[in-house]
């Protein structure tokens, strides 16, 4: 008979016999001893029992245990490796000798292994570990277990251990990985995901981003007691109820003993400190959804879960407050080439792996799934493909946590808003100071803020290499280049350039694709103080060399075919000699500078901000004559500061470096903001989407219509929940822009108007009446009345210019505070002291920005009024069947266009309807449909010499309609979609 409860006895349950009294006294003594042990030691005194294991491997930062080494059966099942999460010891898998995962899995005939990361606080350098250290260790473990057993390995991880398992499999492209089994491992947190901490996902991302940017966890760590307390606070009510039930049962030692070892492990003994860098990495995953979209850096590799192709089994709990089932199932989106299954359980976060229910429900199902995959058992009914799962429900926060969350969200929002207001106020003060002191340019302000060597693009990279040396700078071919590594490679290139004789102010032609070597040379020239002349490969090279006053040419091997056009100019190849195809070209990487000293005249990043640092070429007229456009360091930096890029972004460079917007807004924006740069090597849409997911690219550069092959390609599995948020470039046709918005599921395409000399940056959309706004931090503008026929500004009787009213077309002017060196600067236009820069394009104001009409020189003057060819082109691009359009204004307006693949054709009514918004005198006299229109290297249209005329439409101006002028049918080109 069980002795009476002493508390009940105290309330009046008086014993009726001597035996009962003796039992009561003994029981009170036992209870007192239990209470004393609990208060003194935190739990009952027990003899801890663990399953037998041997340490097989001692690696860097980890050891590998093999459990039950004397009882390994050579069965068909693959070996299973348990991977622990952060903050908890590896003994979490053996904390309960009765229900622990290790013993439970072993009982199903599986060879069990466990990775032991130890206690970081007790290991030299342990508190400096980042996620890459843990993932690399797991990958090494796969090699060890595979070598010993001769079988592929099952990686099995709880919470963050599951994430490490995913990443190790992805890092290896699933080589040697039989499958991955995860338990409560969340991959992504969406805005509506319920969280067990008192803040919303959006607020958490804001806080995490702020903490990461502060760099505090690069120096600090999370002590184990703090980690334990914070974890328990995620569900304080449940923890209080558990502690109450435990204290209530202290009178029954036999009932508590079976679970006492596990309880003490989770209450205190099993916790470890959280390394700061690893915590910072995990915050980055949450804030930027990197597990879902890619861009995770592991050593010198960049990894995406899309590289994981092995089967995956996820275990979810409907009462899991730390791992919402929807966030766990998201691995199916992150790894679209993997077969993902789900085991839905009715339990909480820890109960998935360590409870009596886990022994009954989790481990038998996992074993059955592994046996089914090996063909040794039928499919377990409780395990289903993740897209067929029937949810058991999910944990939802209670009213108290909801109220606390609301308070925290409001507080963070107020602080963030206040910080934004302060930042805006500082920006206004800076602008006011600039306007009040015309002699102070951006370079001077950067010099004051960052130091005199940071007034150029190369100067910013040097500062990044010093201040953030290990932060990723560039992704290329799946490899990571850090800020320090990139800066070192720039300095090496500087030494080679100086060794061959290149000096400050030399004009050096750069003829390379968007490769790492070309990027390095570009910034090396900038650091020397030479002028980088960005040569194009789609027009006459000799004309560019003359227009750019080029003294040297640096080209990659694929462009050495142009050597004959520059026989008298020294030519160096940016590729190693082994890949140089011409014997008349010296390989720059082969220049030995190990013993050579830099010349005395060399000064890193000389601050010659008023002179050209870069020269780009525009092709003008039917002859496509290259016109040089010089851009100074200051204008390069000013344009870069206006780019729609943040520090957390990854900019995917797909368009050429000799494209002004690509270099100044995409590349420059990434350099100025400290964002990651991903260099494209994609030759087709499949490789494009693979790189987008691998790098986690948020911004994609484009030039003209060069994204057409991507937009019109068949759907790709990696498009689902892709990371791209913005397309940044210039001159995208409006019809392609609409298709691009639909394809990428983004609200707007950032189409940039960049002045010929980067004197103005306007960002907006494409299409008729597309409104653009001045990029933050870039010069202001005005629109002045302009005489198109006389090609000059209009002045009144007093000699003053006049601003255009709303909706009136005039000449676009930019603030010329820092551009007095230009021959297009004008003074005293509106007031006697103002300074402006004539941009050269016509525009009109709208209620919230400016509408670009077109180049003033391209306007067609007729007796009925002026015609802007760009307006006609935009109108024709509104026809759904139309693909590319060319509008020619000499001697009369005409149009040439192609049809989209697979469309039914074009009718005269389509032309009439699209052009109806324009006056009839602006309609093309003839519209020719051809089978092909070529694109130049900037994605702009030019008639293909081999194009075939499919049909011609002629304007009947009297009837305001088009009639066919060909007996040939209007055919659509064959579909390639």
Secondary structure, 3 states (H helix, E strand, C coil): CCCCCHHHHHCCCCCCCHHHHHHHHHHHHHHHHHHHHHHHHCCCCCCCCCCCEEEEEEECCEEEEEECHHHCCCCCCCCEEEECCCCECHHHHHCCCCCCHHHHHHCCCCCEEEEECCCHHHCCCHHHCCHHHHHHHHHHHHHHHHHHHCCCEEEEEECHHHHHHHHHHHHCCCCCEEEEEEECCCCCCCCCCCCCCCCCHHHHHHHHHHHHHHCHHHCCCECHHHHHHHHHHCCHHHHHHHHHHHHHCCCCHHHHHHHHHHHHHHHHHCECCECHHHHHHHHHHHHHCHHHHCCEEECCEEECHHHCCCEEEEEEECCCCCCCHHHHHCHHHHCCCCCEEEEEECCCCHHHCCCHHHHHHHHHHHHHHHHHHCCCCCCCCCEEEHHHCCCCCCCCCCHHHHHHHHHHHHHHHHHHHHHHHHHHHHHHHHHHHHHHCCCCCHHHHHHHHHCHHHCCHHHHHHHHHHHCCCCEEEEECCEEEEHHHHHHHHHHHHHHHHHHCCCCCCEEEEECCCCHHHHHHHHHHHHHCCEEEECCCCCCHHHHHHHCCCCEEEECHHHHHHHHHHCCCEEEECCCHHHCCCCCCEEHHHCCCCCCCCCCCCCCCCCCCCCEEEEEEEEECCCCEEEEEEEEHHHHHHHHHCCCCCCCCEEEECCCCCCHHHHHHHHHHHHHHCCEEEECCCCCHHHHHHHHHHHCCCEEEEECCCCHHHHCCCCCHHHCCCCCCEEEEECCCHHHHHHHHHHHCCCCCEEEEECCCCCCEEEECCCCCCEEEECCCCCCEEEECEECCCCEECECCCCCECECCCCCEEEEEEECCCCCCCCCEEECCCCCCCEEEEEEEEEEEECCEEEEEEEHHHCEEECCEEECHHHHHHHHCCCCCEEEEEEECCCCCEEEEEECCCCCCCCHHHHHHHHCCCCHHHCCCEEEEECCEEECCCCCEEECCCCCEEEEEEEECCCCEEEECCCCCCCCCCCCC
